[in-house]
């Protein structure tokens, strides 16, 4: 049972979100852009911990490629991209199947549609890069409506509001409990789904250890498990910001020729198709997130300050070590 103060805070958060959900769709796209830029620029001042996480993540990922000043600039821009994503999600009731192409352009979608066959059963492997929320909504408008596992908030009052926003292009959001089994049944019926595959998950939750910027991290193998059991193709995809406040959705080549590949190799191939984009333009990725929570027993380079040794993580690192050089996906 939440404490009295927490209940009050949760209620205030709900009131704030309800007001934002009513007011932000009234704004122009230009006003949304400047609201997000201003909010994102202020976030590092009020959230010093996650700003510190972002700076340290950039340091361990890129080494001395960027100066301190450049890392601070990238971290601040990362907050601004996240703020844009949230503001745009609240504005998204104004998106429709008829007008979304005015704000979102596509790259390689025709190849994806053709490659997934007439039934278009597919798994989209997504990343927290730029406007990942609009990537999901656009897939619905593109007739790639799917069943998606939702991430519940600590404040459960917020869940119905975000669920309504995320389902407006035709998706169905389901709870995490028994979610993977439900996705398996959906894909067996030639349905579709999308999974965010760049989050750190505990080793006990069916995780695999992949190399992310040369650092070991623990990520889901759900997409690999589902592909193995259903044969449904995996298509990595991400969203890129455009200079005029619009976005570009990029659909990567399918992760195919997977016969004989382990779950770790499939997960690594998905990441390998995406990492070159982050190296080219790092700011839109979610750098304030703790991507490397677990520290290997014998790291060969520095890890972030928040990383800690965990025996189960070391076990999956050792288990997946023979797969150190998996086939690379194409960017």
URNOR-V234787 format. One record per pair of residues at least 12 apart in sequence whose ideal C-beta (glycine too) atoms are under 7 Angstrom apart, sorted by sequence separation. I is the first residue (numbers start at 1). J is the second residue. D is the distance in whole Angstrom. If there is no record, write none. Layout:
I,J,D / I,J,D
This chain:
59,71,6 / 207,219,6 / 237,249,6 / 238,250,6 / 292,304,5 / 295,307,4 / 297,309,7 / 58,71,5 / 150,163,6 / 207,220,6 / 208,221,5 / 237,250,6 / 293,306,7 / 294,307,6 / 295,308,6 / 206,220,7 / 207,221,6 / 237,251,5 / 255,269,5 / 293,307,6 / 294,308,7 / 295,309,5 / 124,139,6 / 203,218,5 / 206,221,5 / 237,252,6 / 255,270,6 / 292,307,5 / 55,71,5 / 58,74,6 / 206,222,7 / 235,251,6 / 236,252,4 / 290,306,5 / 294,310,5 / 55,72,7 / 58,75,6 / 200,217,6 / 201,218,6 / 235,252,7 / 297,314,5 / 200,218,6 / 201,219,6 / 296,314,6 / 200,219,7 / 201,220,5 / 206,225,7 / 235,254,5 / 236,255,7 / 294,313,4 / 55,75,5 / 199,219,7 / 234,254,7 / 54,75,4 / 198,219,7 / 233,254,5 / 234,255,4 / 252,273,5 / 296,317,6 / 122,144,7 / 197,219,6 / 148,171,5 / 150,173,4 / 197,220,6 / 233,256,7 / 51,75,6 / 54,78,6 / 120,144,7 / 150,174,7 / 152,176,7 / 145,170,4 / 146,171,6 / 147,172,5 / 148,173,5 / 149,174,6 / 150,175,6 / 195,220,7 / 145,171,6 / 197,223,6 / 147,174,6 / 149,176,6 / 195,222,6 / 141,169,5 / 195,223,5 / 140,169,3 / 104,134,6 / 136,166,7 / 140,170,4 / 149,179,4 / 44,75,7 / 137,168,7 / 140,171,5 / 227,258,7 / 44,76,6 / 137,169,5 / 109,142,7 / 104,138,5 / 149,183,7 / 236,270,5 / 41,76,6 / 44,79,6 / 136,171,7 / 147,182,7 / 43,79,4 / 147,183,6 / 234,270,7 / 238,274,6 / 236,273,5 / 100,138,6 / 225,263,6 / 236,274,6 / 40,79,4 / 41,80,6 / 147,186,5 / 187,226,6 / 224,263,4 / 227,266,7 / 238,277,6 / 40,80,3 / 43,83,7 / 100,141,5 / 40,82,7 / 92,134,7 / 95,137,6 / 180,222,6 / 184,226,6 / 188,230,6 / 221,263,4 / 224,266,4 / 37,80,5 / 40,83,3 / 88,131,6 / 183,226,6 / 187,230,4 / 224,267,6 / 241,284,6 / 36,80,7 / 39,83,4 / 40,84,7 / 89,133,4 / 97,141,5 / 147,191,6 / 88,133,7 / 92,137,6 / 146,191,6 / 148,193,6 / 184,229,6 / 187,232,5 / 85,131,5 / 88,134,6 / 146,192,4 / 147,193,5 / 148,194,6 / 184,230,7 / 221,267,6 / 36,83,4 / 84,131,7 / 85,132,7 / 145,192,7 / 146,193,5 / 223,270,7 / 36,84,4 / 85,133,5 / 144,192,6 / 146,194,6 / 219,267,6 / 81,130,6 / 36,87,4 / 35,87,6 / 210,264,7 / 277,331,6 / 32,87,5 / 139,194,7 / 208,263,5 / 209,264,7 / 276,331,4 / 32,88,6 / 208,264,4 / 264,320,4 / 272,328,4 / 273,329,3 / 210,267,5 / 211,268,7 / 269,326,6 / 272,329,5 / 273,330,6 / 136,194,6 / 210,268,5 / 265,323,5 / 268,326,4 / 269,327,6 / 273,331,6 / 32,91,5 / 208,267,5 / 212,271,6 / 264,323,5 / 269,328,7 / 270,329,7 / 269,329,4 / 210,271,5 / 262,323,5 / 265,326,4 / 213,275,7 / 265,327,7 / 24,87,6 / 27,91,7 / 24,90,4 / 25,91,5 / 121,187,6 / 24,91,5 / 25,93,5 / 126,194,5 / 128,196,6 / 21,90,5 / 25,94,5 / 121,190,4 / 126,195,7 / 127,196,7 / 20,90,5 / 121,191,6 / 122,192,5 / 123,193,6 / 124,194,4 / 125,195,6 / 126,196,5 / 127,197,7 / 128,198,6 / 197,267,7 / 119,190,5 / 121,192,6 / 126,197,7 / 127,198,5 / 120,192,7 / 123,195,7 / 125,197,5 / 92,165,6 / 197,270,6 / 217,291,6 / 255,329,6 / 93,168,7 / 217,292,5 / 89,165,6 / 92,168,7 / 218,294,6 / 253,329,7 / 215,292,5 / 252,329,7 / 253,330,5 / 212,291,6 / 216,296,5 / 214,301,7 / 215,303,6 / 200,290,6 / 200,291,6 / 200,293,5 / 236,329,7 / 218,313,6 / 125,223,6 / 218,316,7 / 123,223,6 / 216,317,6 / 135,237,6 / 123,226,6 / 123,227,7 / 135,239,4 / 134,239,6 / 132,239,6 / 203,310,7 / 209,316,5 / 131,239,5 / 204,312,6 / 208,316,6 / 209,317,5 / 123,232,6 / 125,234,5 / 129,238,5 / 130,239,4 / 203,312,4 / 207,316,6 / 122,232,6 / 125,235,7 / 129,239,6 / 130,240,6 / 203,313,5 / 121,232,5 / 122,233,6 / 123,234,5 / 124,235,6 / 125,236,4 / 126,237,6 / 127,238,5 / 130,241,5 / 138,249,6 / 209,320,5 / 126,238,7 / 208,320,6 / 122,235,6 / 124,237,5 / 134,247,6 / 203,316,5 / 135,249,6 / 131,247,5 / 116,233,6 / 130,247,7 / 115,233,7 / 112,235,5 / 112,251,4 / 115,254,6 / 21,161,6 / 17,158,6 / 105,246,7 / 107,248,6 / 13,155,5 / 104,246,7 / 107,249,7 / 108,250,6 / 109,251,5 / 14,157,4 / 103,246,5 / 104,247,5 / 105,248,5 / 106,249,5 / 107,250,5 / 108,251,4 / 14,158,6 / 17,161,6 / 103,247,7 / 107,251,7 / 10,155,4 / 13,158,7 / 104,249,6 / 125,270,5 / 10,157,6 / 127,274,5 / 129,278,7 / 61,213,4 / 130,284,4 / 60,215,7 / 129,284,5 / 129,285,5 / 128,285,7 / 128,286,4 / 81,241,7 / 128,289,7 / 81,283,6 / 81,284,5 / 82,286,6 / 78,283,5 / 77,283,4 / 78,285,7 / 74,282,5 / 78,286,7 / 74,283,5 / 78,287,4 / 79,288,7 / 78,288,6 / 33,245,5 / 75,287,6 / 29,245,6 / 58,287,6 / 57,287,5 / 54,287,4 / 54,288,4 / 57,291,6 / 53,288,5 / 51,288,7 / 53,290,6 / 50,288,4 / 60,302,5 / 60,303,6 / 60,304,5 / 57,304,6 / 56,304,5 / 56,305,6 / 53,306,7
